[in-house]
Amino acid sequence: MVSIIKRAIDEWDPMGLFPLAPDNEYQFEIRKIAARYSPTQTESELSEIIADVFTKAFDHPFSAEKCTGVAAEIIRLRDAGRTQP
């Protein structure tokens, strides 16, 4: 699940750090999200977790609404992985 979360978070790049930042720039946040992740979470629940992790990590307010798109992408990538042979 970490690789799926990493792909979505790096693509989202909430702090606008890429392409100048190292590839592992969001690794701490990704691992925090993965530790709190459950396959039964809704998009809304996952959005809340992402907002909480990024707000604490960057001392910058992130709303769950701002994180809805990346939560949806994580769920989409997860589900796409389930359907592949």
C-alpha positions in Angstrom: 0.0 0.0 0.0 2.9 2.3 0.6 3.8 2.4 -3.1 0.2 3.3 -4.0 0.1 6.1 -1.4 3.5 7.3 -2.6 2.4 7.5 -6.2 -0.7 9.5 -5.4 1.0 11.8 -2.9 4.0 12.5 -5.1 1.7 13.2 -8.1 -0.4 15.6 -5.9 2.7 17.3 -4.5 0.8 19.4 -2.0 3.8 21.6 -1.1 4.9 22.1 -4.7 8.4 20.7 -4.0 8.9 18.7 -7.1 10.9 18.5 -9.4 13.6 20.1 -7.1 13.0 17.9 -4.1 14.4 14.4 -3.7 12.2 11.4 -4.6 11.6 10.6 -1.0 10.5 14.1 0.0 7.1 13.0 1.4 8.3 9.6 2.7 7.6 10.5 6.4 4.0 11.6 5.6 3.4 8.6 3.3 4.4 6.2 6.0 2.2 8.0 8.6 -0.8 7.7 6.2 0.0 4.1 5.4 0.1 3.2 9.2 -3.4 4.7 9.6 -4.8 3.3 6.4 -7.5 0.6 6.4 -9.0 -1.0 3.2 -12.5 -0.3 4.7 -12.0 3.4 4.9 -14.2 5.7 2.9 -12.8 8.5 0.8 -13.9 11.0 3.4 -12.1 9.1 6.2 -8.9 8.8 4.2 -9.2 12.5 3.4 -9.3 13.3 7.1 -6.2 11.2 7.8 -4.3 12.9 4.9 -5.3 16.3 6.1 -4.2 15.5 9.7 -0.8 14.1 8.7 0.0 17.0 6.3 -1.2 19.7 8.7 1.0 18.3 11.5 4.0 17.7 9.2 4.1 21.1 7.6 2.4 23.3 10.2 0.1 24.4 7.5 -3.6 23.9 7.5 -4.9 21.2 5.2 -8.6 20.6 5.0 -10.2 17.3 4.3 -11.8 18.9 1.3 -8.4 19.8 -0.1 -7.3 16.2 0.3 -10.4 14.6 -1.3 -8.8 14.3 -4.7 -5.7 12.5 -3.5 -7.8 10.2 -1.3 -9.9 9.3 -4.3 -6.8 8.6 -6.3 -5.4 6.3 -3.6 -8.6 4.4 -3.6 -8.7 4.3 -7.4 -5.1 2.9 -7.6 -5.8 0.4 -4.9 -9.0 -0.9 -6.6 -7.2 -1.0 -10.0 -4.5 -3.2 -8.5 -7.1 -5.6 -7.3 -8.5 -6.1 -10.8 -5.2 -6.8 -12.5 -4.2 -10.4 -13.0 
